[in-house]
Amino acid sequence: MALSTESYKGTRDFYPKDMQLRNWMFGTLARTVRSFGYLEYGGPMLESFDLYAAKTGEEIVNQQLYHMVDRGDRKIAVRPEMTPTMARMVAAKINELARPIRLFSIPNLWRYERPQRGRLREHWQLNVDVLGGDPLLAETELLTLAVEIMRAFQGGDKMQVKVNHRKLMDEFFSRRMGLTTEQAHKVVKAIDAKSKVDEAKFKGWLIEAGLAEEKISDLNRFFTSSLETIAAEMPCEGAAHLLNLFKMLEESGVRGQVVFDPTIMRGLDYYTGTVFEIYDVSPENHRAMFGGGRYDNLMGIFGKEALSGVGFGMGDVSLQNFLETHGLVPKFDSEIDVMVTLPKGEIRGLSEEIARGLRVSGLNVITPLAVGSFGSQLKIANKHEAKIAVLFGDDELTRGEVILKVLGTGEQINVKKEEVITRVISILNGKE
Ligand code: HAM
């Protein structure tokens, strides 16, 4: 039986046109992040299973991790996220890296998920992290950077950052509501899924978690209160931190894009402070585009000093959905600038010389790899979306000329052999 040409479930093939879009997206991401002085790093696809078992959330480790035992009996896993690798790398050189440590990477990650809009089994994720520095200043920079990324795609007014604080939620669940850790865990799960179910179902979960009627109304009141009200009624470190953060975001010119949202919980275990997610304002893309937060104890798992960090991950799948939904994907130019034809074997030397000269000038040049008639070679040039074809007519050759055919307009220009490069460049630059 013939093999299927379909890619493995939840993965994508990237044909050249798809790569063009991807390279443009990643290029824009990297440029924006670099403009804030973040430096790129990379790491391996495979890590020890224990690296994820330590701090990555239960859902990922128990249900989504691709893991195996290698030939040397080591339990290893395919990275489902980049943060543990980044933390391991920072911990290994903790005294050598210049602080604050600003890092970014765009790795491919694997999670065994049910493929659906915005969620696949293999995705690429921009990871941006800053370790050290004053927490408020670092968080302000990171959230400003996140907004600047969306502005670089012309989508700054079509997204919203939702911010919460783990310590504020701990204060509320344990001190104010008196919930046990297990109850709080169930309530967190219910809140995490709240936007996907109706009121009755949500209430059912809370009753199941053992919450009495008055606690449920207390909870509902909390979730509809403003940050200022919560801070006044329940003064605590988390609320004070968020109030300060909002003040700084105002100064950085991005306050309008950021809201307080106590339903933002984040599934990963290592977050200890501010947590946030970034959403498309368009309802078709209801999944988070970015997720991140502050982690105080991640370095601790490597026995190193508790260097606190904050970072986020942003997926390529939801970014592409966002850009397509809002019509923000540009029309890409063909990558092939010129095709130099080969009408007969005897002129191969000249054809190659012209091709070489154009390549040295920085252009992308193809040849047909076969001798062929004028018409058949023009067809090849069109099919490859070359912008200009260099043609050799017998009459022109005797006069020391070649023909440049501009494929978009059909215009033909006779030029001297020695002028091919300058004329091709001036046509491509729209100067003639
Ligand atoms: P995360 O929330 O698991 O965080 O993922 C961050 C983003 O990656 C999501 O908002 C989404 O855009 C994208 N993403 C996640 N899973 C998938 C998937 N299966 N298919 C498509 N896109 C997906 C983290 O991974 C943290 N390590 C981020 C971080 C960095 N925190 C601190 N530093």
Residues whose N, C-alpha, C, O or C-beta is under 5 A from the ligand:
A	BS01	HAM	E81 M82 T83 R111 E113 G118 R119 L120 R121 H123 Q125 N127 V128 D129 A288 M289 F290 G291 G292 G293 G311 F312 G313 M314 G315 V317 S318
